[in-house]
Amino acid sequence: MRPRAAIRSAFPLASLAEELREGWGSLDSFTDAEPGSTTDVRAVFTWSYKALTPATARLFRLLSLHPGPDISLAAAAR
């Protein structure tokens, strides 16, 4: 994965979001196909998810079902 947003601070995050929308949420375009690469976005998400508490992991899973781009603190707390 080439960290475009990290390397080029002027790279619009909206472009990354559009790539995800075009791929129906697939992370394929963010996976580095270079031989010997040690960066894989799926692995990073897996490691991060496994570090969450059970309650936080549940919230993270439930957020994937939310239809909109924003959620209130009150809704997340339920």
CORFEN-V263997 format. One line per field, one symbol per residue. phi: phi as a letter, one per 20 degrees, with the letter a starting at -180 (. if undefined). psi: psi as a letter, one per 20 degrees, with the letter a starting at -180 (. if undefined). burial: 1 if it has 9 or more other C-alpha atoms within 8 Angstrom, else 0. Layout:
# CORFEN-V263997
phi: ???
psi: ???
burial: ???
This chain:
# CORFEN-V263997
phi: .efgfffdfeffffffffgfffelnfegfdefefgnfddcffffffffffeffgffffggffffeffdecbfffffff
psi: pomghhgnhipphhgghhggghjkjqjgijppjppjqjpohgggggggghiqrgghhgggghhiipiriqprhghhi.
burial: 100010000000000000110010001001110000001110010000000100001010000000000000000100
